[in-house]
Amino acid sequence: MDEEPPFNLALNVYKGPASIPHAPEEVFGAFFLATNTVLLAHMFPGKLFGSELHVRKWE
């Protein structure tokens, strides 16, 4: 075997042919962070953010 084993395989992923334009890695990171933030806010109880689907009845 003439080649070394890929130790940093997660960092050196195949991104496809260079003739196809790709978004930079920062765009993916921002998209991933925004998606996780929205999911976290969606899973919080509605009384914290005031975004409940039904109206609470106060007696």
Secondary structure, 3 states (H helix, E strand, C coil): CCCCCCCCCCCCCCCCCCCCCCCCHHHHHHHHHHHHHHHHHHHCCHHHHCCCCCCCCCC
